Amino acid sequence: MKVNIIDNDLLSIQEARILAENAYEAHRKLVEFPQEKLDEIMECMAKEVSRHTRELAMMSVEETDYGRWQDKYIKNRFACEYLPAHIRDMKCVGVINIDHERQIVDVGVPMGVLVSLCPATSPVSTTVYSALIAIKSGNSIVFSPHPRAYNTICRVLDIMIEAAEGCGLPEGVLSYLPTVTKAGTRELMNHQATAMILNTGVPGMLEDAYRSGKPVIYGGTGNGPAFIERTADIRQAVRDIIASKTFDNGVVSAAEQSVVVDSCIDGEVRREFEANGAYFMTEEEADRLGKLFYFKDGSANPEMAGKTAKDLAKWAKISVPENTRLLIAEQKYVSENNPYSKEKLCPVLSYFIEDDWMHACEKCIELLLSERHGHTLVIHSNDRDVIHQFAIKKPVGRMLVNTPAVYGSMGATTNLFPAMTLGSGSAGKGITSDNVSPMNLIYIRKVGYGVRKIEDLGMGVPESVAAGECKCDDDGLLRLQRLLEEALASIK
């Protein structure tokens, strides 16, 4: 009997090539679209997918077993409603700025074909957000769905593709890989048509993305500490931290991973945590739970992500009060082998006590450098000098002041750009530390008009040069040097 065997790697590679080539050809049509048409398509996509935010939130939790659908519903609405409203008047393509005084024109130019990798922890909101900012900025985008959230991501994209193409988007501009394998995803990233890679929280594909030689925007995993300084509003700080760390059962990378506390307020901070549903584990209990976070080969246990504090306690055989929302493990040292020094995508915090803000500053740096992803830091303080010192010293993409990390980082309780991809470049990995916006998906072509004649520089064309001889015009060079020195002196 003849048996047909399908090699999924080969199939995925072939699909990737076709999608990349189609996206490239479709983009050649898309570049003719004015900003007004791109905005119309983007609004159409957002409006249609917003009808399904609740259904998609429930679907994502059912498929992935990560987090709470109620919180995912909030994130989905944020991406479908708040984001489009925020960028509605933003100019990304064509002439985006004219400086009449300096006679300079900025022209926004799309990057081309983008490849997007979205996490299983926030599959709907991140997919919607990536698609909307790509179309807003005039780019084609091909998604490689996360295998754990494959059906959810495909459903989101099917809804948006139908809406977008019904509004005039060329076929192939927005697409996704039907057969997902690492080989196919690598082919997408390495394809000559691909201009840029968006990797939001998929560290397993990061090295492959770098090897492609393409620019990579990485919304990295986080290991962000929160420092509660002695002048802070302790009650508000603790409530902010709990609200943030328990949101979607802790799967948001920007959420606080550690709390560093000024020693003189330790007792008050502990009491406030306990009054709001936090449970401080004993050393033995923390050790039992810590062993569940990672396998013997050092890889993270994905089943710990997005579970409730009570579920985690049950697995570790820890008896906790019925109202427990958060587990806390007091720690002294940051080390590579300490699971509490690393990112924990669940409602678990490590807790460090330091004598003063200077020691706390060093502890926060240790925590940030332990994984070197340059994500987010929070400080709760009313001392401007301390806040300033933290701002200038921390190897981090964003620092938040007196606000919950999750809500502040995504731009809900701050005026940062409303983003689902929080860049961790410079201090971490990738090409930007911005909250990624449509402006990160274009390059700006500068047009400069002549405002001075060469004669104004005191450099005429020497007769020797006009005659074809290669001699220096020493007087002209000296005049130019003096002109440059005067210009430099004027701006010092």
C-alpha positions as CSV (number, residue, x, y, z in Angstrom):
1,M,0.0,0.0,0.0
2,K,1.4,3.4,-1.0
3,V,1.7,5.9,1.9
4,N,1.9,9.6,1.4
5,I,4.3,11.2,3.9
6,I,4.4,15.0,4.2
7,D,7.6,16.6,5.5
8,N,6.2,19.5,7.4
9,D,9.6,21.3,7.5
10,L,9.8,21.3,3.7
11,L,6.1,22.3,3.4
12,S,6.6,25.1,5.8
13,I,9.7,26.3,4.0
14,Q,7.9,26.4,0.7
15,E,4.9,28.2,2.2
16,A,7.3,30.8,3.7
17,R,8.9,31.5,0.3
18,I,5.6,31.9,-1.4
19,L,4.3,34.2,1.4
20,A,7.4,36.4,1.4
21,E,7.4,36.7,-2.4
22,N,3.7,37.5,-2.4
23,A,4.1,40.1,0.4
24,Y,6.9,41.7,-1.6
25,E,4.8,42.0,-4.7
26,A,1.8,43.2,-2.8
27,H,3.9,45.8,-1.1
28,R,4.8,47.3,-4.5
29,K,1.2,48.2,-4.8
30,L,0.8,49.3,-1.2
31,V,3.5,51.9,-1.5
32,E,1.2,53.9,-3.8
33,F,-1.4,54.2,-1.1
34,P,-1.6,57.6,0.6
35,Q,-1.8,57.8,4.4
36,E,-5.5,58.4,4.2
37,K,-6.2,55.1,2.5
38,L,-3.9,53.2,5.0
39,D,-5.8,54.8,7.9
40,E,-9.1,53.8,6.4
41,I,-7.9,50.1,6.1
42,M,-6.5,50.1,9.6
43,E,-9.7,51.5,11.1
44,C,-11.7,48.9,9.2
45,M,-9.5,46.1,10.6
46,A,-9.7,47.4,14.2
47,K,-13.4,47.9,14.1
48,E,-14.1,44.4,12.8
49,V,-11.8,42.6,15.2
50,S,-13.1,44.6,18.2
51,R,-16.4,42.8,17.7
52,H,-14.7,39.6,18.7
53,T,-12.5,40.7,21.6
54,R,-14.3,38.8,24.3
55,E,-14.6,35.6,22.2
56,L,-10.9,35.7,21.3
57,A,-9.9,36.3,24.9
58,M,-11.7,33.2,26.0
59,M,-10.4,31.2,23.0
60,S,-6.8,32.1,23.8
61,V,-7.0,31.0,27.4
62,E,-8.8,27.8,26.4
63,E,-6.1,27.0,23.9
64,T,-2.9,28.1,25.8
65,D,-4.0,27.6,29.4
66,Y,-2.2,30.9,30.2
67,G,-3.7,33.7,32.3
68,R,-7.3,35.0,32.7
69,W,-9.6,35.7,29.9
70,Q,-11.1,38.7,31.7
71,D,-7.6,40.4,31.7
72,K,-6.9,39.4,28.1
73,Y,-10.2,41.0,27.2
74,I,-8.9,44.2,28.6
75,K,-5.7,43.9,26.6
76,N,-7.6,43.0,23.4
77,R,-9.8,46.1,23.8
78,F,-6.7,48.2,24.4
79,A,-5.2,47.1,21.2
80,C,-8.4,47.3,19.1
81,E,-9.8,50.6,20.5
82,Y,-7.2,52.7,22.4
83,L,-4.3,52.1,20.0
84,P,-6.1,53.1,16.8
85,A,-7.5,56.3,18.5
86,H,-4.0,57.2,19.6
87,I,-2.4,56.9,16.2
88,R,-5.3,58.2,14.1
89,D,-3.7,61.5,13.3
90,M,-0.1,60.2,13.0
91,K,1.6,60.7,9.7
92,C,3.9,57.8,8.7
93,V,4.3,57.8,4.9
94,G,4.8,60.5,2.4
95,V,5.7,64.0,3.6
96,I,5.4,63.8,7.3
97,N,7.1,67.0,8.4
98,I,8.2,70.3,6.8
99,D,10.7,72.6,8.5
100,H,10.1,75.8,6.6
101,E,12.7,77.8,8.5
102,R,15.5,75.3,7.9
103,Q,14.2,74.2,4.5
104,I,14.2,70.5,5.4
105,V,11.5,68.0,4.5
106,D,11.0,64.6,6.1
107,V,9.5,61.8,4.0
108,G,8.3,58.6,5.7
109,V,9.3,55.4,3.8
110,P,8.0,52.0,4.8
111,M,10.6,49.3,5.6
112,G,8.9,46.8,3.3
113,V,8.1,43.2,4.3
114,L,8.0,42.5,8.0
115,V,8.0,39.1,9.7
116,S,6.2,39.0,13.1
117,L,6.6,36.5,15.9
118,C,3.9,36.8,18.7
119,P,3.9,35.1,22.1
120,A,1.4,32.6,23.3
121,T,1.0,34.6,26.5
122,S,-0.7,37.5,24.7
123,P,-1.6,36.1,21.3
124,V,-4.6,38.3,20.4
125,S,-3.5,41.8,21.6
126,T,0.0,41.4,20.2
127,T,-1.2,40.1,16.9
128,V,-3.8,42.9,16.5
129,Y,-1.3,45.5,17.6
130,S,1.5,44.3,15.2
131,A,-0.9,44.1,12.2
132,L,-2.4,47.6,12.9
133,I,0.9,49.4,13.2
134,A,2.3,47.6,10.1
135,I,-0.6,48.7,7.9
136,K,-0.6,52.2,9.4
137,S,3.0,52.5,8.3
138,G,2.5,51.1,4.9
139,N,4.3,47.7,5.4
140,S,3.5,44.2,4.4
141,I,3.6,41.7,7.3
142,V,3.8,38.0,7.5
143,F,3.1,36.3,10.8
144,S,4.5,33.0,12.1
145,P,1.9,32.0,14.7
146,H,3.1,30.6,18.0
147,P,2.3,26.8,18.0
148,R,0.7,27.0,21.4
149,A,-1.7,29.7,20.3
150,Y,-1.9,28.7,16.6
151,N,-5.7,28.5,16.3
152,T,-6.3,31.8,18.2
153,I,-3.7,33.8,16.2
154,C,-5.0,32.4,12.9
155,R,-8.6,33.3,13.9
156,V,-7.5,36.9,14.7
157,L,-5.7,37.2,11.4
158,D,-8.5,35.7,9.3
159,I,-10.9,38.3,10.8
160,M,-8.5,41.2,10.0
161,I,-7.5,39.9,6.5
162,E,-11.1,39.7,5.4
163,A,-11.9,43.1,6.7
164,A,-8.7,44.7,5.3
165,E,-9.0,43.2,1.8
166,G,-12.7,44.1,1.8
167,C,-11.5,47.7,2.3
168,G,-9.0,47.6,-0.5
169,L,-5.8,46.1,0.9
170,P,-3.9,44.2,-1.8
171,E,-4.0,40.4,-1.3
172,G,-0.7,39.2,0.3
173,V,0.0,42.3,2.3
174,L,-1.3,40.7,5.5
175,S,-0.7,36.9,5.8
176,Y,0.4,34.1,8.0
177,L,2.3,30.8,7.8
178,P,-0.2,27.9,7.6
179,T,2.3,25.2,8.6
180,V,4.5,26.4,11.4
181,T,7.9,24.9,12.0
182,K,11.2,26.4,13.0
183,A,12.5,25.7,9.6
184,G,9.7,27.6,8.0
185,T,10.0,30.6,10.4
186,R,13.8,30.7,9.7
187,E,13.0,30.8,6.0
188,L,10.7,33.7,6.5
189,M,13.3,35.6,8.4
190,N,16.1,34.8,6.0
191,H,14.2,35.4,2.8
192,Q,15.6,38.2,0.7
193,A,12.2,39.9,0.5
194,T,12.1,40.3,4.3
195,A,13.2,43.8,5.5
196,M,12.7,43.6,9.3
197,I,11.8,41.2,12.0
198,L,9.4,41.9,14.9
199,N,10.0,39.4,17.7
200,T,7.7,40.0,20.7
201,G,8.6,37.7,23.6
202,V,9.8,34.6,21.6
203,P,13.4,34.3,22.9
204,G,13.8,30.8,21.4
205,M,13.9,32.4,17.9
206,L,16.0,35.4,18.7
207,E,19.4,34.0,17.7
208,D,17.9,32.8,14.4
209,A,16.6,36.3,13.8
210,Y,20.0,37.8,14.4
211,R,21.7,35.4,12.1
212,S,19.4,36.5,9.3
213,G,21.3,39.8,9.2
214,K,18.0,41.8,9.2
215,P,17.2,44.5,11.7
216,V,15.4,43.0,14.7
217,I,13.0,44.7,17.0
218,Y,12.8,42.6,20.1
219,G,10.2,43.0,22.8
220,G,12.2,40.9,25.2
221,T,11.5,38.9,28.3
222,G,11.7,41.1,31.4
223,N,13.3,40.9,34.8
224,G,12.1,44.2,36.1
225,P,12.5,45.1,39.7
226,A,10.4,47.6,41.6
227,F,12.0,49.7,44.4
228,I,9.9,51.0,47.2
229,E,11.9,53.9,48.7
230,R,11.3,55.3,52.1
231,T,9.4,58.4,50.9
232,A,6.9,56.4,48.8
233,D,3.2,56.2,49.4
234,I,3.5,52.7,50.7
235,R,-0.1,51.8,50.6
236,Q,-0.4,52.9,47.0
237,A,2.9,51.3,45.9
238,V,1.9,47.9,47.3
239,R,-1.5,48.0,45.7
240,D,0.0,49.1,42.4
241,I,2.5,46.2,42.5
242,I,-0.1,43.6,43.3
243,A,-2.6,44.9,40.7
244,S,0.2,44.7,38.1
245,K,1.8,41.4,39.0
246,T,-1.5,39.6,39.3
247,F,-2.9,41.0,36.0
248,D,-3.4,38.1,33.6
249,N,-1.8,35.9,36.3
250,G,1.6,37.5,35.7
251,V,2.2,36.6,32.1
252,V,3.1,40.2,31.0
253,S,6.8,40.5,30.7
254,A,6.8,44.1,31.9
255,A,5.3,43.1,35.2
256,E,7.4,43.4,38.4
257,Q,9.6,40.4,39.0
258,S,11.2,41.6,42.3
259,V,10.6,44.1,45.0
260,V,13.5,45.9,46.6
261,V,12.6,47.6,49.8
262,D,14.2,50.3,51.9
263,S,15.0,48.6,55.2
264,C,13.4,51.3,57.4
265,I,10.0,50.7,55.9
266,D,10.2,46.9,55.6
267,G,7.7,46.1,58.3
268,E,5.1,48.5,57.0
269,V,5.5,47.2,53.4
270,R,5.1,43.6,54.6
271,R,2.0,44.4,56.5
272,E,0.5,46.1,53.5
273,F,1.3,43.2,51.2
274,E,-0.2,40.7,53.6
275,A,-3.4,42.9,54.0
276,N,-3.9,42.7,50.2
277,G,-3.6,39.0,49.7
278,A,0.2,38.4,49.5
279,Y,1.7,35.3,51.2
280,F,5.4,35.4,52.4
281,M,6.7,31.9,52.0
282,T,9.2,30.3,54.4
283,E,12.6,29.5,53.1
284,E,11.7,25.9,52.8
285,E,8.4,26.6,51.0
286,A,10.2,29.0,48.6
287,D,12.8,26.3,47.8
288,R,10.1,23.8,46.9
289,L,8.3,26.2,44.6
290,G,11.6,27.4,43.1
291,K,12.5,23.9,42.0
292,L,9.4,23.8,39.8
293,F,10.3,26.9,37.7
294,Y,13.1,25.2,35.7
295,F,13.9,21.8,34.4
296,K,17.2,20.1,35.1
297,D,18.6,21.2,31.7
298,G,18.0,24.9,32.8
299,S,15.0,25.5,30.5
300,A,11.9,27.2,31.9
301,N,8.9,25.1,32.8
302,P,6.1,26.7,30.6
303,E,3.4,25.1,32.8
304,M,4.2,27.5,35.6
305,A,3.2,30.5,33.4
306,G,-0.1,32.2,33.9
307,K,-1.3,30.1,36.8
308,T,-2.9,31.5,40.0
309,A,-1.0,31.9,43.2
310,K,-3.2,29.2,44.8
311,D,-2.6,26.8,42.0
312,L,1.2,27.3,42.3
313,A,1.0,26.8,46.1
314,K,-0.9,23.6,45.7
315,W,1.7,22.2,43.2
316,A,4.4,23.1,45.7
317,K,2.4,21.6,48.6
318,I,2.2,25.0,50.4
319,S,-0.8,25.8,52.6
320,V,-1.9,29.4,52.0
321,P,-4.9,31.5,53.1
322,E,-8.0,31.4,50.9
323,N,-7.5,35.0,49.8
324,T,-4.0,34.5,48.5
325,R,-3.3,36.4,45.2
326,L,0.5,36.6,45.3
327,L,3.4,34.5,46.6
328,I,6.6,36.3,47.9
329,A,10.0,34.7,48.5
330,E,12.4,36.8,50.5
331,Q,15.9,36.6,49.0
332,K,19.4,38.0,49.8
333,Y,21.5,37.3,46.7
334,V,21.1,37.5,42.9
335,S,22.7,34.6,41.2
336,E,22.5,32.7,37.9
337,N,21.2,29.6,39.8
338,N,18.6,31.3,41.8
339,P,15.2,31.0,40.1
340,Y,13.9,34.0,42.0
341,S,16.6,36.2,40.3
342,K,14.9,35.5,37.0
343,E,11.7,36.3,35.2
344,K,8.6,34.6,36.6
345,L,5.5,34.7,34.4
346,C,3.2,34.1,37.2
347,P,2.1,35.9,40.4
348,V,5.4,35.2,42.3
349,L,7.8,38.0,43.5
350,S,11.2,37.9,45.0
351,Y,11.7,40.3,47.9
352,F,15.0,42.1,48.8
353,I,15.7,44.4,51.7
354,E,18.4,47.0,51.4
355,D,19.8,49.6,53.9
356,D,19.3,52.7,51.7
357,W,18.6,53.8,48.1
358,M,22.2,53.5,47.0
359,H,22.3,49.8,48.0
360,A,18.9,49.3,46.4
361,C,20.2,50.9,43.3
362,E,23.0,48.4,43.1
363,K,20.6,45.5,43.7
364,C,18.3,46.7,40.9
365,I,21.3,46.8,38.6
366,E,22.2,43.3,39.6
367,L,18.7,42.1,38.8
368,L,18.6,43.8,35.5
369,L,22.0,42.6,34.4
370,S,21.2,39.0,35.5
371,E,19.3,38.4,32.3
372,R,20.5,41.5,30.3
373,H,17.2,42.2,28.5
374,G,16.9,45.8,29.4
375,H,13.2,45.8,29.9
376,T,11.5,47.9,32.6
377,L,12.2,49.3,36.1
378,V,9.7,50.8,38.5
379,I,10.5,53.2,41.4
380,H,8.0,54.2,44.0
381,S,9.4,57.4,45.6
382,N,8.7,61.1,46.2
383,D,12.3,62.0,46.4
384,R,13.2,63.7,43.1
385,D,17.0,63.3,43.7
386,V,16.6,59.5,44.2
387,I,14.4,59.2,41.1
388,H,17.0,61.2,39.1
389,Q,19.8,59.0,40.2
390,F,17.9,55.9,39.3
391,A,17.0,57.3,35.9
392,I,20.6,58.0,34.9
393,K,22.1,54.8,36.2
394,K,19.9,51.9,35.2
395,P,20.6,49.7,32.2
396,V,17.0,49.6,31.1
397,G,14.7,50.6,28.3
398,R,12.1,52.4,30.4
399,M,11.8,53.5,33.9
400,L,8.4,54.1,35.5
401,V,7.7,56.3,38.5
402,N,4.8,55.7,41.0
403,T,2.7,53.5,38.7
404,P,2.0,49.8,38.1
405,A,4.6,48.2,35.7
406,V,2.1,46.5,33.4
407,Y,-0.2,49.4,33.0
408,G,2.5,52.0,32.9
409,S,4.8,50.3,30.4
410,M,2.0,49.7,27.9
411,G,0.9,53.4,28.1
412,A,-2.3,53.0,30.0
413,T,-1.3,54.9,33.2
414,T,1.5,56.9,31.6
415,N,1.9,58.9,28.4
416,L,4.2,56.3,26.8
417,F,3.1,55.0,23.4
418,P,0.4,52.4,23.8
419,A,2.3,49.3,22.8
420,M,2.3,45.5,23.1
421,T,6.0,45.3,22.0
422,L,8.3,47.0,24.4
423,G,11.7,47.3,22.9
424,S,14.7,46.3,24.9
425,G,17.4,47.5,22.7
426,S,20.5,49.4,23.8
427,A,20.4,48.1,27.3
428,G,19.1,44.7,26.2
429,K,18.7,43.3,22.7
430,G,17.2,44.5,19.5
431,I,17.6,47.9,17.7
432,T,15.3,50.0,19.9
433,S,14.3,50.5,23.4
434,D,11.1,52.4,22.4
435,N,7.5,51.4,23.0
436,V,7.3,50.3,19.4
437,S,5.1,52.4,17.2
438,P,4.5,52.8,13.5
439,M,7.4,55.2,13.4
440,N,9.8,52.4,14.2
441,L,8.6,50.6,11.1
442,I,9.7,53.3,8.6
443,Y,12.8,55.1,7.8
444,I,12.9,58.9,7.3
445,R,14.2,60.2,4.0
446,K,15.7,63.7,4.6
447,V,15.3,66.3,1.8
448,G,17.5,69.3,2.3
449,Y,17.2,72.4,0.1
450,G,20.2,74.5,-0.6
451,V,20.2,77.6,1.6
452,R,23.8,78.8,0.9
453,K,26.0,79.2,-2.1
454,I,29.4,77.7,-2.2
455,E,30.7,81.3,-2.6
456,D,29.2,82.1,0.8
457,L,31.6,79.7,2.3
458,G,34.5,81.6,0.9
459,M,35.6,78.7,-1.3
460,G,35.7,79.6,-4.9
461,V,36.9,77.1,-7.5
462,P,40.7,77.6,-7.8
463,E,42.2,78.0,-11.3
464,S,44.4,75.0,-10.7
465,V,41.4,72.8,-10.1
466,A,39.5,74.3,-13.0
467,A,42.6,73.5,-15.2
468,G,42.5,69.9,-14.0
469,E,45.4,70.1,-11.6
470,C,45.1,68.6,-8.2
471,K,46.4,71.3,-5.9
472,C,45.1,72.4,-2.5
473,D,43.4,75.8,-2.2
474,D,45.1,76.5,1.2
475,D,43.3,79.9,1.6
476,G,39.9,78.3,0.9
477,L,40.5,75.5,3.3
478,L,41.6,77.9,6.0
479,R,38.4,80.0,5.5
480,L,36.3,76.9,5.7
481,Q,38.0,75.8,8.9
482,R,37.4,79.2,10.5
483,L,33.7,79.1,9.4
484,L,33.3,75.6,11.0
485,E,35.1,76.8,14.2
486,E,32.7,79.8,14.4
487,A,29.7,77.5,13.9
488,L,30.9,75.1,16.6
489,A,31.6,78.0,19.0
490,S,28.1,79.3,18.5
491,I,26.4,76.1,19.7
492,K,28.6,75.5,22.8
